[in-house]
Amino acid sequence: MSKAFVSGCAGPNLTNDEIMFFRDEQPWGLILFGRNIETPDQVASLTAAFRQAVGRDDAPVLIDQEGGRVQRLKPPHWRRYPAPKLFGDLYDRDRDAGLRAAFLGARLIAEDLRKVGITIDCFPCLDVRFPDTVDAIGDRALSSDPEIVAVLGRAMVNGALAGGVLPVIKHIPGHGRAVVDSHLELPRVAAERSSLESVDFRPFKALSDVSLGMTAHIVYAGIDAETAGTQSARVVGEVIRGDIGFDGCLMSDDISMKALGGDFGDRSRKIISAGCDIVLHCNGDMDEMRAVANVVPELTGKAKDRCDKALSGRRHPDAGFDEQAAWEEFRGLTGWQGV
């Protein structure tokens, strides 16, 4: 039985220590970063090696492949994609073109991922952009209008699913008001809960049926002034599960980020206690991986049901997809010249 965490690995190939760790500790999934990526054949071998180590053919392999600054698969072996803001800007000029471009961009990314054994993409960002949104989000946000974020986010979700890849909506319940980078420090958002409900929560509520979501390492003072959302039972229970109505598999953002304090065992315990289903640990540091594995539980009960339901929603890619034609249409709609 798998445990309630997703792990990284250190390089492009699994070490013997990593193989034994994955075999013995049974993380639910593996997440890949640039350090793990060389060529398509190498990535396909890496994803297969992980599944062999854990003994589960359907074990999820995750990645952040959004386009723009957040793209782990890069040229020359993979196409370069624009930051998601481009879809929002296009939508402002031509609604149908923006929706189609968002769908096609996600569908093409899914095609790249599926070919190398990656089954979950941690996108789309449903964070609403504000004038002072930190650059760590910036052009990853689709729009400053929550309704536009929702409709374009839905188009991206549909594109990923059509390509046989599961999307992850993030960062619940909203990262757009943060003015500091949670990779480096803990952001605090002072807005009242009513303001968050009227703007930030709306895209997540509109897509609450999506089967996978990721939290934000942010203190929402109007909800829980003491604890980051990822570790707050009030944020997870009252807001994410309650107000927003998200009942899918909820994973933390990366616990290696400096927004969270304490040792990695303590961080993990608080995340599970708050009501998250999966702890996400990304950096591939074996000591930290062991600390996480030592405290997270096996997936059972409602958490297991959510994770199983999410994986069961992955489907075969749509028949008759013409990748080259889709890429040409995408470039025609967006004017994107990425290679």
Buried (B, 14 or more C-beta within 10 A) or exposed (E): EBBBBBBBBBEBBBEEEBBEBBEEBBBBBBBBBEBBBBEBEBBBBBBBBBBBBBEBEEBBBBBBBBBBEBBBBEEEBBBBBBBBBBBBBBBEEEEEBBBBBBBBBBBBBBBBBBBBBBBBBBBBBBBBBBEEBBEBBBBBBBBBBBEBBBBBBBBBBBBBBBBBBBBBBBBBBBBBBBEBBBBEEBBBBEBEBEBBBEBBBBBBBBBBEBBBBBBBBBBBBBBBEEBBBBBBBBBBEBBBBEBBEBBBBBBBBBBBBEBBEEEBBBBBBBBBEBBBBBBBBBBBBBEBBEBBBEBBEEBEEEBBBBBEBBBEEBEEBEEEBEBEEBBEBBBEBBEBEBE
